[in-house]
């Protein structure tokens, strides 16, 4: 098994942290994991991308070739990366709070789940946890990693004062992911 996950957005959305947490959760789930990060020269608002490869055997190539899952956090990254990879097998988890036009990927991917992650994160108290909400959706929809291993990765990697909020975001993501699997529009 080799699962390729791309997370894309802009600086400040926690894309790099999401990749690191997902990698840690994969290792806690007894998988091999490799993560690479790409970001622009700007500390905030520049384009960023995390690529995570999860496998049940050693990973010989740490970059994604054709993503199985793509967590898209903003319009620019959706537009940009839709041209770089074959997407016919890709399941996109898109932050519909930040992405309004899906033309670059409609009809070219396996499935698009539109999740108002940033809006939901704001309701939880901070839009910056939209990334962890999306990871909660991801583990629920994919079934690859147990939710508790994701939560343990957060406890290990997130600053103590932000752990509770991030865990609440993951729980909200699990709830949303469950609705999506039942065919309920969010």
Number of C-alpha atoms within 10 A of each C-alpha: 8 16 17 23 27 26 28 32 27 24 19 15 22 22 29 25 18 24 26 23 25 29 24 23 25 25 18 17 16 12 20 18 24 24 22 17 18 13 19 13 11 11 12 13 14 13 21 25 26 26 27 27 27 26 18 14 11 12 14 7 9 15 19 20 15 18 24 21 23 24 27 28 30 20 21 16 18 23 17 12 18 16 11 10 12 14 23 15 14 22 21 25 24 26 24 21 17 18 19 12 12 15 11 15 20 11 12 15 17 15 17 18 19 19 25 19 29 23 17 20 24 13 11 16 12 15 17 18 26 29 30 31 29 31 27 28 30 27 22 23 20 15 10 14 20 16 20 13 19 25 21 15 20 26 17 14 14 14 9 10 8 12 16 13 17 25 20 18 30 28 19 22 28 22 15 26 27 16 16 18 13 9 9 10 11 12
